[in-house]
Amino acid sequence: RSPACRAHVACRRRQLGALPPPFETAAMAQPNQSSKVLLMGRCGAGKTSMKSIIFANYLARDTNRLHTTNAIEHSSLRFLGNLRLNLWDCGGQDNFMENYFESQRETIFQNAQVLIYVLVAVSDKRGTNDPKTGPLDQRDLKYFAHAMDSLRQFSQSARVFCLIHKLDLVHESKREEVLRNYERELVTAAAGVDIKCFGTSIWDETLFKAWSQIVYALIPDIKQLETQLAHIAEVCEADEVVLFEKNTFLLISHSSRKDMQDSHRFEKISNIVKQFKLSCAKVETSFRSIQVKNSMFSATIEPFLQHSFVMVVVSDPKIHGAATSANLWAARAHFSELARKGAGFGQHL
């Protein structure tokens, strides 16, 4: 290393050693936090396919091997180490849907943290793939309204995410219209419940964008985590610092010091890296890190803590790669200290 690089590393290590104020008196985090997540929607909506892509490392083209879910399929999924997702994948046949809102209502909706409701963006009548630019199917609306009523009674604080799925089957010129129509009718049916709508497809990055937002809602002390990332980005003089979950490569959080043109960059990166990891697994090797460098910037993706990866983007040519690597080592010690002091998110990274 050059003398300038050694000085830069030493200076940045000292800065990272100073803990920002929010954690001086943090309360101890609770280990093994569990969140009940309901995955609902009518049969054929694509619920099990998206779950398999995100959590079971399926490729989109392999999901046609999956079978229809009967009744309720329970999965206990670890995400970020101590955060456990109790995922209830609810089969969407009409007879099951009726039972969910009658005899099983309290069992299903009690103590739910998140409801993910999946609807299909194309008509399934008469074997056509016509986009639903008109009113939603009345049965879809009826079941969704029942779900909202059930949440009001048994889980008033639950977050609701509506995924308008299979949007790739809608012509690109019609997608925004379809999404707006769905959102308008679902908001009306929800009657005061705060819902968030996403257009999704298993064939592009939109699925990762939606699920990243869902998981974001479950991470404790997320705003304080963002403060810490902003601190690291400033110390490293990075344009952007981004955290991803290790297994799913969903976005956890980020801090940007410059305006970025591509608003979909995180989910694109998630999709690309996930595909690369699967390719590595097929030849019995493992993904360790990626570095991309050109005349405009350098980007490094590498393990951060036990359950996370970090991406650092630097455009200043005077910032040595060795300095960035050394600062990341200092940041790991910094975050380990935050976890020891009781930062809620620290238990999961």
C-alpha atoms as one frame of an Amber mdcrd trajectory, in Angstrom:
protein
   0.000   0.000   0.000   1.125   3.532  -0.654   1.685   5.915   2.310  -1.443
   7.834   1.266  -3.503   4.645   1.275  -2.167   3.619   4.730  -2.986   7.063
   6.135  -6.493   6.972   4.636  -7.157   3.530   6.168  -5.872   4.546   9.614
  -7.940   7.729   9.612 -11.137   5.938   8.597 -10.670   3.185  11.172 -10.488
   5.785  13.921 -13.701   7.422  12.704 -15.583   4.132  12.505 -14.565   3.338
  16.048 -16.740   6.144  17.401 -20.308   4.968  17.963 -23.019   7.431  16.893
 -25.233   8.578  19.806 -28.482   6.600  19.169 -27.003   3.406  20.621 -25.297
   4.640  23.762 -28.278   3.533  25.858 -29.992   1.034  23.566 -32.142  -1.662
  25.132 -31.195  -5.286  24.661 -32.816  -6.885  21.604 -34.908 -10.004  21.898
 -33.434 -13.053  20.103 -35.367 -15.320  17.762 -38.058 -12.821  16.884 -40.966
 -14.456  15.106 -43.359 -12.855  12.616 -46.558 -14.419  11.301 -46.906 -13.751
   7.571 -50.061 -14.700   5.648 -49.767 -15.402   1.907 -53.234 -15.396   0.364
 -54.972 -15.208  -2.998 -57.051 -17.387  -5.275 -55.827 -20.586  -6.884 -53.359
 -20.041  -9.728 -52.281 -16.572  -8.597 -48.644 -17.701  -8.297 -48.183 -17.568
  -4.520 -46.145 -20.762  -4.153 -43.991 -19.936  -7.190 -42.903 -16.579  -5.784
 -42.257 -18.095  -2.357 -40.084 -20.787  -3.942 -38.055 -18.272  -5.962 -37.396
 -16.012  -2.984 -36.793 -18.581  -0.245 -36.072 -21.942  -1.932 -33.711 -20.792
  -4.721 -35.965 -21.866  -7.582 -35.382 -20.484 -11.048 -38.487 -18.974 -12.636
 -38.487 -21.600 -15.377 -38.538 -24.413 -12.783 -41.682 -23.285 -10.976 -43.935
 -25.166 -13.399 -42.952 -28.311 -11.469 -44.656 -27.039  -8.322 -47.986 -28.483
  -7.249 -51.083 -26.572  -6.228 -51.207 -25.791  -2.504 -54.009 -27.596  -0.678
 -55.429 -25.985   2.475 -52.652 -24.204   4.428 -48.958 -24.972   4.100 -46.855
 -23.784   7.038 -43.196 -22.831   6.579 -40.803 -21.589   9.228 -38.194 -19.549
   7.374 -35.087 -18.001   8.863 -34.329 -14.541   7.570 -31.374 -12.523   8.820
 -30.436 -15.112  11.403 -32.733 -14.561  14.378 -35.725 -13.234  12.465 -38.061
 -16.155  11.835 -40.900 -15.836   9.335 -43.839 -18.124  10.079 -45.265 -18.168
   6.574 -48.808 -19.430   6.099 -49.241 -20.242   2.392 -53.026 -20.465   2.079
 -54.352 -22.558  -0.813 -56.648 -20.517  -3.035 -59.365 -22.935  -4.131 -62.769
 -21.397  -3.546 -63.860 -23.970  -0.955 -60.722 -23.268   1.092 -61.169 -19.513
   0.775 -64.719 -19.757   2.109 -63.509 -21.773   5.111 -60.769 -19.252   5.908
 -63.363 -16.553   6.532 -65.845 -18.785   8.346 -64.664 -21.653  10.557 -60.899
 -20.849  10.500 -61.035 -17.077  10.665 -59.618 -16.512  14.159 -56.937 -19.213
  13.802 -55.601 -17.743  10.576 -55.804 -14.007  11.223 -54.944 -13.856  14.930
 -51.583 -12.121  15.630 -50.605 -11.655  11.979 -47.842  -9.120  11.326 -48.120
  -9.091   7.530 -50.720 -10.091   4.941 -49.492 -10.579   1.364 -52.505 -10.766
  -0.932 -51.798 -11.913  -4.501 -54.100 -11.207  -7.452 -53.571 -12.093 -11.111
 -53.154  -9.232 -13.575 -54.736 -11.151 -16.470 -58.103 -12.746 -16.970 -58.201
 -16.506 -16.584 -61.631 -16.879 -18.192 -61.960 -18.882 -21.391 -58.207 -19.470
 -21.410 -57.422 -15.900 -22.460 -54.687 -13.616 -21.209 -56.614 -10.378 -21.512
 -55.496  -7.704 -19.043 -58.040  -6.797 -16.406 -58.416  -3.159 -17.349 -62.031
  -3.150 -16.197 -63.522  -3.934 -12.785 -61.934  -6.715 -10.743 -63.560 -10.107
 -10.501 -66.267  -9.824  -7.845 -65.086 -12.992  -6.118 -61.561 -11.562  -5.849
 -62.968  -8.407  -4.296 -65.228 -10.349  -1.943 -62.390 -12.483  -0.583 -60.104
  -9.478  -0.242 -62.783  -7.505   1.643 -63.293 -10.495   3.982 -59.552 -10.572
   4.636 -59.574  -6.874   5.536 -62.513  -7.384   7.903 -60.665 -10.263   9.565
 -57.531  -8.184  10.069 -59.535  -5.346  11.598 -60.900  -7.785  14.156 -57.846
  -9.913  14.969 -54.684  -8.042  13.840 -55.327  -4.339  13.544 -51.630  -3.406
  13.266 -50.839  -5.864  10.445 -49.188  -4.503   7.309 -50.944  -5.322   4.014
 -49.140  -5.761   0.696 -51.106  -6.456  -2.510 -49.128  -8.019  -5.342 -50.666
  -7.670  -8.800 -48.912 -10.693 -10.223 -48.097 -12.101 -13.667 -47.846  -8.556
 -14.978 -45.476  -9.794 -17.688 -48.543 -11.219 -19.457 -49.938  -7.702 -19.860
 -48.682  -5.615 -22.762 -46.143  -3.089 -21.528 -48.303  -0.175 -22.671 -51.187
  -1.384 -20.446 -49.321  -2.278 -17.238 -49.608   1.066 -15.477 -53.317   1.228
 -16.282 -53.919  -2.273 -14.931 -51.962  -1.524 -11.762 -53.826   1.748 -11.161
 -57.215   0.046 -11.655 -56.335  -2.660  -9.157 -55.011  -0.208  -6.622 -58.099
   1.994  -6.850 -60.529  -0.885  -6.294 -58.455  -2.524  -3.557 -58.124   0.718
  -1.599 -61.893   1.116  -1.789 -62.441  -2.477  -0.642 -59.931  -2.057   2.203
 -61.958   0.849   3.637 -59.363   2.582   5.789 -56.735  -0.171   5.995 -53.350
   1.052   4.799 -52.310  -1.119   1.848 -49.365  -1.010  -0.533 -49.648  -2.349
  -4.099 -46.895  -3.712  -6.351 -46.947  -5.056  -9.877 -44.871  -8.255  -9.968
 -43.617 -11.023 -12.223 -41.361 -14.009 -11.581 -39.510 -13.177 -14.812 -37.968
  -9.861 -13.771 -36.736  -7.843 -10.806 -40.209  -6.628  -9.730 -40.666  -9.659
  -7.468 -37.520  -8.763  -5.518 -38.631  -5.146  -5.170 -41.947  -6.165  -3.620
 -40.520  -8.744  -1.234 -37.716  -6.400  -0.172 -40.373  -3.887   0.896 -42.257
  -6.616   2.752 -39.190  -7.759   4.673 -38.174  -4.144   5.351 -41.375  -3.770
   7.373 -40.308  -6.631   9.677 -36.750  -5.563  10.546 -36.486  -3.942  14.001
 -34.891  -0.501  14.413 -34.603  -0.093  10.654 -34.313   3.702  10.839 -31.392
   3.421  13.229 -29.758   0.923  10.876 -30.056   3.496   8.100 -28.331   6.038
  10.332 -25.430   3.644  10.811 -25.139   2.986   7.076 -25.080   6.719   6.409
 -22.209   6.969   8.905 -20.281   4.215   7.105 -20.917   5.764   3.676 -19.583
   9.112   4.887 -16.488   7.610   6.487 -15.726   5.466   3.429 -16.465   8.416
   1.121 -18.700   6.050  -0.831 -21.459   7.083  -3.207 -23.656   4.335  -1.812
 -23.589   1.566   0.785 -26.180  -1.202   0.486 -26.993  -4.197   2.721 -28.497
  -7.417   1.329 -29.716 -10.510   3.152 -27.291 -13.382   2.608 -29.562 -16.192
   1.380 -32.369 -14.421  -0.471 -30.282 -11.383  -1.450 -33.264  -9.173  -0.735
 -32.456  -5.555   0.032 -32.250  -4.791   3.760 -31.340  -1.111   3.711 -29.087
   1.428   2.028 -27.584   4.892   2.276 -26.835   7.057  -0.770 -24.686  10.186
  -0.848 -25.385  10.900  -4.514 -28.503  10.852  -6.653 -28.706   7.628  -8.648
 -30.489   7.464 -11.999 -31.830   3.916 -11.814 -34.536   3.632  -9.161 -34.736
  -0.149  -9.731 -31.014  -0.829  -9.249 -31.332  -2.744  -5.973 -33.818  -5.336
  -7.180 -31.874  -5.723 -10.437 -28.734  -6.451  -8.441 -30.660  -8.877  -6.220
 -31.926 -10.732  -9.273 -28.521 -10.850 -11.000 -26.623 -12.012  -7.915 -29.281
 -14.598  -7.039 -29.017 -16.052 -10.569 -25.212 -16.052 -10.311 -25.321 -17.841
  -6.946 -27.581 -20.526  -8.429 -25.191 -20.954 -11.363 -22.292 -21.367  -8.937
 -24.217 -23.999  -6.986 -24.813 -26.036 -10.168 -21.048 -26.460 -10.645 -20.575
 -27.171  -6.921 -18.846 -23.960  -6.007 -19.943 -21.024  -3.874 -20.288 -17.319
  -4.429 -17.817 -15.248  -2.380 -17.651 -11.734  -3.803 -18.029  -9.609  -6.921
 -16.128  -6.528  -8.006 -17.070  -4.376 -10.974 -14.802  -1.515 -12.017 -14.657
   0.895 -14.924 -13.544   4.473 -15.551 -16.655   5.874 -13.793 -16.898   3.857
 -10.567 -16.008   0.693  -8.694 -18.569  -1.521  -6.949 -17.719  -4.295  -4.514
 -20.135  -6.898  -3.119 -18.797  -9.077  -0.310 -19.899 -10.694   2.980 -20.555
  -8.235   5.775 -21.677 -10.030   8.933 -22.935 -13.582   9.387 -26.271 -13.100
   7.620 -25.643 -10.164   5.291 -23.717  -8.923   2.279 -22.616  -5.355   1.698
 -22.181  -3.437  -1.544 -19.999  -0.327  -1.628 -20.033   1.953  -4.682 -17.197
   4.501  -5.042 -16.681   6.954  -7.913 -13.750   8.952  -6.514 -10.605   7.559
  -8.201  -8.504   8.748  -5.251 -10.199   6.225  -2.931  -8.052   3.080  -2.955
  -9.751  -0.312  -3.030  -7.539  -1.415  -0.146  -8.828   1.497   1.919 -12.436
   0.506   1.225 -11.704  -3.106   2.240  -9.990  -2.013   5.447 -12.864   0.320
   6.292 -15.327  -2.531   5.824 -13.350  -4.611   8.304 -13.575  -1.717  10.760
 -17.317  -1.425  10.027 -17.815  -5.118  10.859 -16.269  -4.563  14.290 -18.410
  -1.442  14.652 -21.655  -3.327  13.927 -20.617  -6.212  16.200 -20.215  -3.655
  18.982 -23.676  -2.256  18.205 -25.125  -5.752  18.527 -23.343  -6.214  21.865
 -24.796  -2.907  23.096 -28.307  -4.080  22.183 -29.148  -2.615  18.766 -32.307
  -4.419  17.608 -31.127  -4.923  14.037 -27.682  -6.042  15.228 -29.037  -9.432
  16.285 -30.029 -10.173  12.683 -27.091  -9.068  10.509
